[in-house]
Amino acid sequence: MPHPPKWPLRILRLFLKEEYLEEIEGDMEELFLEDLDLYSTQKARRKYTWETLKLFRLSLIKHIQIPSQIMNFTMIRHNFLISWRRLVREKGYTLLNVGGLALGMAVALLIGLWIWDELSFNTYHKNYEGIAQVMRVEEVRGDIYTSTSLVSGLGHLLKDSYSDYFEEVVMVRARLESRAITSGQDNFTQDGYFIQPGGPSMLSLDMKYGSQEGLNDPNSILLSASLAQKIFGDIDPTNRILTMDAKWELSVTGVYHDLPKNTTFQDASYFAPLELYFDELGTSNYWDNYNMYILVQLRRDVSMEEVSRNIKGIMRPHQVEANESRELFLHPMSKWHLYSTFENGKQVMGDRMRFIWFYGIIGIFVLSLACINFVNLSTARSEKRAKEVGIRKSIGSNRSQLITQFLSEALLISIVAFLLSLVMVYAVLPWFNTVAAKDVGLPLGEPRFLMMGLGIILITALLAGSYPAFYLSSFIPVKVLKGSIQVGKKSFTSRRVLVVFQFTVAISLTIGTVMVYQQIQHAKNRATGYEREGLIMLRPKSQEYYEKYHVLVNELRSLSSVQSVGTSNYPITNTLGWNGGFSWTGKDPNFRTSFNTIRISPEYAQTLGLEFITGKDFAQEVSNGTNKVLINEAASEIIELDKPVGAFLNWERDGEDRGNFQIIGVVKNMVKGSPFEPVSQSIMFISEAELGWLFIRLNPSIKENTALAEIRERFNQIVPSAPFDYTFVEDDYAAKFGAEERTGTLSAFFTGLALLISCLGLFGLASYVAERRTKEIGIRKVLGASMLNVWQMLSKDFVILVLIACLIASPIAYYFLQNWLESYAYRIEISWWTFISTYISALVLTLVTISYQALKAASTNPV
């Protein structure tokens, strides 16, 4: 049995109270049952749909007090029919208007989907409103720092002594852990988190197999659906055994559906018990190692502010150093993504929120450019519509009816353009998701998306159609029919203003896009202090690696495809490992700072190609003891010794004297963290112990593929339990530019569309001007004007408008670019050549756009 359609009720539910909906639903049901016998025929279905629309109209008039004239479907249908015939008849005009509006709407939709994805970050988790992260703020050398990393002792303290505030307290390893997972003969390197048993429930993982309580067993693991599919295929893998890092045998106790990309834990291929990580450390309750995130889920009867006040100073009795000053506060999950930037202990607008504003403004401007095209082309054609207006008014049409007619035309164009924009968005979404690192789609079945689409259509129709409707409907019939009115004169100035506005926006966006590209290239060309090319790094994730460490390193060095091998406890492309407690001769006792500390093998500096300013390498040191260190330029500047080589650094931490270390060399700064930020101060300790990261310099005289195959074969022979998962240091470094490159690519895409929309409008206006001045051009040619003269005459006005736009765009672009560049410590200076080259490009593009119509008019036979 068929059922009445529900879409009218879904729309009315947004506006009406429930008692009204019951009345309307009853009327619809009664109407439906009257035509039930005939509902199987197409004619009956059309009749029912029309009757439903009329009932829908009456409901809007009765309950929302919408004027009945606006909801007159017969009049609306008539206006749409007239508008449709006009659009079909004037195909060139329709193509420019519909095409321009469709491009503008497509940009607005793409940006709207991107912004919605950003604003809905982490809402996947059902406990979203009650989850928070414990954070700390501390003062160092007069500066206030905010950090997410905490100690496990604090997690135990919150769970044991402050349980009245929390439903759950969960500690999670403070970084994504890359681990080797083995099943039979298959080795996989996967990223995931070590988390306490309550974590899956707090994060409301959507389980495919097993339960959220699966981590209660310390020898268990939860897998993502994609990882489970890769390892086991389509079967249920619960209770199957996996090996992690060739030392833990873990039982699969659950499989969760992959987390969406707009969540903090999106990259988690597995969740393993935190107890495993504590076993590696040898303790689960410490106060000196800041390597934990602490997540809490609040009880319903407490607030974030109240809890923050009460836990603010609970770390003071446990501070390792007497002069440390650390305070705690809660950071709600709703702010993790967009409001995670802190300056001097205060929350400020971060890059993600800046991007939302930036792209949002671009979307508004690009849609405005498309609407401006509609206004310009509509008012430019006012001479053709003038007689129509005069005749309509003469036979009794009032101004409101004419305004309704013209707005209906704008609405029809907006509807057609919106449908076309959906096709455009659907076509470019795969590329857009790749560039933007998103996974958004067109939620055509979502009521909120439908309402957003309806809003875009109505706003566009009003923006684009209001001025032409009021302008065209203002013509006086007698003057129009006598031919004494000079139509288009009043709108000529407004058209010029709108063209200037269009190109001001387009030129400003172009300058900004060029500057983003230059800033990225500036950072890419920055000296890194080591040789990235031909260098690979890997972290063998197996206990067997440590057992055969020296054998493996020596065997790799013996290969003809390997130039050198070095090791360290951290990768070269990050700044993990910070420690304080260093002192030296002449140090101010009140001066406190931390250093990025790295343990390295003697061949490390040679393998990476570190550049020495003074002193020598570990490999050149004859008395090679473990009490020798290398420092970088940034550390040398902090120590402030005239001759740092030979000086000693004393290291005391946790009340323990860790040794007196002699500086044997100073190397140039290594860019390990963000390439846009200053280099961190580093100290490198020589180590005789087994270190987790391998760095292999390939022999440049041997082909890369050949060298890698030889290295892989030898590696697998010696350490078969560890996957040979290497990365090129060059690629790892290039990934640091991902966010900026995405911004640049999307900006270039949107800027290109803005320029295209502006040029479409310019092309339409040039076509109109050439058509309107046909007789003038003919007379000029008869009197001897050349094709070049006619081209100059038609091009001059547009060139002047673009030049004015360039002058207006200059201070606007300069102001915003200066503010944007200030967020980077390592940045370019704004160059006027960028502005000038953009102006020249805009002028060339303008001339190319209008030249077709100008030359076409100039080459016409005068007769």
Phi, psi and omega in degrees: 000128180291158181238148178295147180296147184259354187297325178297321181292324180297321179287316182294330180300336179288340187242333192254160174282162188295324182295326177292322182296322179297320179296315181292321181296323177296317178299319180294319180296317179297317178298320182294316183293330178299323184256015187297320182295329183261003189293341181286344180268153181295322181297318180294320179297319178297318180297316181297318179298317180294317178296324178296319178298319179294319177296321177299316179299312181299323179296317179296319180294317186287315191262336181248358178059037172284131181305139184295333180297323181291326184263023177281099186293328179296315178294319180298317180296321179296314180297320179293323180295314178299316181296318181298318179298321180294317180296321179292324182289320183256076190294320181297313178299317180297317181299316180295315182291311181294317180298315179296315180293322180297318177297315179298317179293323179298317177297315180299320180293314180300314180293322177298318177296319179296314181295318179298321177297321178292315183290335181264016181301131178073000178289352174302325183283126185295332181268021187313314185291334186257359183268141177216162175247135177282130180233161180236150176231135182215158180255127179228120178054038178085350178259147181255126181244148177239135185219153176266345186279132181224180183257155182292331178302324179293321178300315178295321180297314179297320182290323185275322189251349183231032183293342179296337181272337194237139167289323185204142172238125185230128172263142178222142178306135191283017174202160176292126183262125175266115186229154178272125178244125186243134174225108184065237179266359184265129176247133178229135172261118187231152179258138179194193184232144167268122189218156179285161188304330181283353184299310181302322179290317178300318181276001179047055177299136180273103189278134174268317174226153177073198184226166179292343181273013187298336183274006176297330175278122183294347178250045183236173177203143172254135182248149171287158182299322181292321178291319178298321178296319182294324184274313190248352184082215187270002184278163174284116186270006183300140182075002173284154184256132174239158174245130178252127179054029176057023179223343179240127172264118187240142178265132177286113182253002178181155175230126180250149177297141182307136179288143179293163184290339180265048172227155180298326184259030187300329185270007185283109174274344178206159167234124181241157181298137179296337179302329179296318179292321177298326178297322178296319181284332182092000179203154178240003184221094183224159183236011185236003182235107185272085184222022181236142162265141177241115179255141179229148172244117187283151171289157186293335186266009178236156181249160178301317183296319181297313181294318179302319179296319186282337180255003187309312187249020188286351179274345187303317180293346185250010181292137183288318180252140186297327185268011176285146179224100183235137177231152184250156172202165179261136177245109186295150181302328181297344181248002183301319189275314188263338184231056182251012179259130181233138175231124183053039177080359181250141179286131179231169179292122181269183182298321183297318180291325176298320179297321179299313178297317182299308181290324177300316179295319178300314180301316179297316182293317182295318177295324177296322179298319178295320178295323179298320176303316180298314180299312182298314182291325180292314180289329178294330180270013185299331180297323180287331182270350186297313181295323177301316179296316180299315181293316180301315180293325182293329181263013170116355179291133175268173187295323181296324178293321178294318178299318178298320180298312182291323176293326176297321178297316178295322180294319179298315178299320179296320179295313179298317180296322180295318178298319178294324179294326177298320177296317179298314181297317179300323182289323186263355183302317178302315177296317182298317179296322179295313182292317185275358183055047181236175175220054182267155177224178178271105182278069187296336180271357182278125179303324181294322178292320178297320178293322177296318177298317178298321178296318179298318180298311183293317180296317179297317180298319180291316180297316185278328189261344187295307183297312177301322182296312180289327180289311183292326182283354182271355182297143179270122188304314185299314181293322180295311184291331175283342182081016182268354179268138177263089183290151177087347183293315182292328183276350183298315180295319180295324178296318179297319179298317181292322176296319177298317179298315179305309185284336173298314179296312184297319181291319178298316179296322180295315179299317179298318180296317179297319181292324176299316179298317181295322179295319178296315180295324179299316179289323179295326181275001181293138177294126184269347180085001175208166183266112183280325186294136176074016182243125176246156177223150177206157178236095181298121186257077181198141176296331179299327179300315181292328179290329182246025186306304185293324177297313181298312182299316180294320179295319179295321180294335182280349182285143178291337181278354183248128178274316178198160180226131175228162180224158176203174180266358178218154175290159182284345187260016172215171185247039177292151176089086179241138180216148174246193177088016179269143176219159181206169182298127179089003181288138175293124183297339180270357183275124180235132175204162177248157178236145172285111186256136182226138173258132188223161173274163182301333183271002185301307184298319180294317181297318181280343182077040178294143182261123183269132175273317178205161180083199184220171184275162174301321183295337180267350183282120183291307180274076189280089180254167181279002179262022179251146179221156168250148175231161176260177183303317183299320178292322179298322179293326179287318181293327174059048174253138180299318179233087184293328180295126183100341179287163183244143173247127176261135183242117178233127183215138179059033180075009182244135177279112184268001174128168177246120189243133181265134177280123179251351180193154176238125180253160176295155181301135176257126178279098183256324180269224180292131178290354179262359185244163177298154181285140179281151177286131187230146173233130181248121180259138173284143182225138175263355181279170178286129183248146193282339185250129177259135174239124184238121176269116182287149177288117185293344181275355180247140181302143185301313182297320179296316180296315182294321179297319180294317180295317180299315181299313181293320179299313182293332177293320186272319183234072183294339183279350182251129177291143179274074181258097183253161170225147173283133179302325178301316180290320180295322178291320181297331180295341180294342182264008186304309183297315181293321180292323176297317178300315181296318182294314179294321178297317179297321179296310181292324178295319177300319178293323177297317177296319180297316179297317179298319180290326175299316177296319179296320179297317179296318179293320178298321178297317179294315181298316180297320180293320184289333184255024182302312181296319179300317180296319178300314180297317180298321181291323177297324181277003173111004180292138179274172177298323179295321179298316181294319178299316178297320182297317183282334184273334189303312184299318181291322179297319179298318180297319180293322177297320177298318179298322178298317181295322181287323184291332186303302182294327180295310181296319182298316182299310183289324179293321179298317178294321180293317182292334180295342179283352179250130176286324179252105190214168177271167171262145180291126182254135179290340177295330176297317179295312184296316180296325177293319178298315180298317179298319179296319179294318178297316179298320178298313181295320178296320182296314186270347184294325180302310181291322181295315180290326177297317178291322183291333182269001181289143177296124182304328182296000000 
